[in-house]
Amino acid sequence: MSGAEIDARGLLCPLPVLRLRKMLLPLPPGSRLRLVATDPAAVIDVPHFCEGAGHRLVGMRDLADGAREFTVERGPSAPSGASALTPEDI
C-alpha cells in the first residue's frame, strides 16, 4: 500500500486528516501516502497531525486543479492500528 493516494477533494476539516489517519494506521513505518485535498484548512491540519502523531510530512505542493497534495511517511514510533487512539490524538 506504500505510495497509495487518498482523494479528499471536496471534504472539509476534519475529514481529510481522519482519512489519512485511517490509512496510515495499518501501514509499516516508512510507508508513504499521498493525500489530495481542497480544504484550505488542510495546510494547517495535516502538518499539525503529522507532528502530533509521529509521522513525517515529506512534501506539500499545489496541483493545477486547485487542490493541494501532501506526501506523508508513517513514523517509526507512531501508534499502530491496535492502539486506542482518541479524537484528541489527532
C-alpha positions in Angstrom: 0.0 0.0 0.0 3.0 2.2 0.1 2.6 5.1 -2.4 -1.2 5.0 -2.2 -3.3 8.1 -2.7 -6.2 9.4 -0.7 -8.6 11.6 -2.7 -10.1 14.0 -0.2 -11.2 16.7 -2.7 -14.4 18.4 -1.5 -14.1 17.1 2.1 -13.9 19.6 4.9 -12.0 19.5 8.2 -11.5 17.1 9.9 -12.3 14.5 7.2 -9.1 14.7 5.2 -7.0 14.1 8.3 -9.3 11.4 9.6 -8.9 9.5 6.3 -5.2 10.0 6.3 -5.0 8.6 9.9 -7.2 5.6 9.0 -5.0 4.7 6.0 -1.7 5.2 7.9 -2.6 3.1 11.0 -2.1 -0.4 9.4 1.0 0.5 7.4 4.5 -0.3 8.5 6.9 2.5 9.4 8.4 4.2 6.4 5.3 3.7 4.2 4.2 6.8 2.3 0.7 8.0 1.4 -0.4 10.9 -0.8 -3.4 13.0 0.4 -5.0 15.3 -2.2 -7.3 17.8 -0.5 -9.1 21.0 -1.5 -9.9 22.1 2.1 -7.9 25.3 2.8 -7.5 24.2 6.5 -5.5 21.1 5.4 -2.5 23.3 5.1 -2.6 23.7 8.9 -4.3 20.4 9.8 -2.0 17.9 8.0 1.3 19.2 9.4 -0.2 19.5 12.8 -1.5 15.9 12.7 1.9 14.6 11.4 3.8 16.4 14.2 1.4 15.2 16.9 1.1 11.6 15.7 4.7 10.9 15.0 4.5 10.9 11.2 6.7 12.9 8.8 5.3 15.4 6.2 7.6 14.7 3.3 6.2 17.3 0.9 3.4 19.5 0.0 2.6 21.0 -3.4 -0.2 22.8 -5.2 -1.9 21.0 -8.1 -3.2 22.5 -11.3 -6.8 21.9 -10.3 -6.5 24.0 -7.1 -6.1 21.0 -4.8 -3.0 20.5 -2.7 -1.0 17.3 -2.4 0.6 16.2 0.8 3.1 13.3 1.0 3.2 11.7 4.4 5.5 9.0 5.7 4.4 6.8 8.6 6.6 7.4 11.6 8.6 4.7 13.4 7.0 5.5 16.8 3.5 6.3 15.6 0.7 4.3 17.3 -0.3 1.2 15.5 -3.9 0.3 14.5 -4.2 -1.8 17.6 -3.7 1.2 19.9 -6.7 3.1 21.4 -6.4 6.5 19.8 -9.0 9.1 20.7 -10.1 12.2 18.7 -7.7 14.2 20.9 -4.8 12.4 19.4 -5.5 13.9 16.0 
